[in-house]
Structures are given as structure tokens and as C-alpha cells.
Amino acid sequence: QVQLVESGGGLVQPGGSLRLSCSASTTVNHMAWYRQAPGQQRELVAQITYGHKTNYADSVKGRFTISRDNAEHTVYLQMNSLEPEDTALYYCSVVSWGSRTSWGQGTQVTVSS
């Protein structure tokens, strides 16, 4: 079992930026960010391997950047040029070296004028 602590959400205007953080209690293999808007299914936003290989949803490519600090067991999501459509509850997800999946509580991102 891996404990996760998420932070960085908030209210921003369109075109603004936010940086989400997710810290794990121990070293983990795969790390990812998901999001879920009201009435929508949960969507994979970005993912990163232990070796820093990344993938992004087409809707955020070029605007969001996922990164990680393996020494601190922390994954980040830098979100630039935010749009109202980015409004959602953002969840951190990690997979341990024992192939167990853990989820964060979620942090709210709201983009509105």
C-alpha cells in the first residue's frame, strides 16, 4: 500500500497556469494523472515511467507537462494555457514495483473567468 498526497489545485482564469504535485510514501514504478469532470468518465491525462518516458492525452498535448522526481517519489503536472474544458477533479495514480495500484484523493482544478 502506497500513501499519496496531492496538492496544487485551485481556481484560475482561462490562459492561466497551475502545477499539481503528488508525493508517494515510497518509490513507485508508473505514475499518472487522471481527471474527471462532472457527468464525465475518468480520463487519462498524462503518464510517466520510472525512466521518464511520457504520454499525453491529445487534448492536453503541448499545454501540460508531466515530470517526476524519483528521489522524492513525487510526480508533477505543469498545466499551462488552461481552458474551461480542463475543469475537473484531478487524481494521481501510481503503480508500485509489486504491481499494486494506488489512487490519491483528488485535487480540484477550476478554470473560469
Summary of the structure (lengths in Angstrom):
residues: 113
radius of gyration: 13.3
end to end distance: 39.7
largest distance: 43.9
contacts: 337
relative contact order: 0.33
helix: 3%
strand: 51%
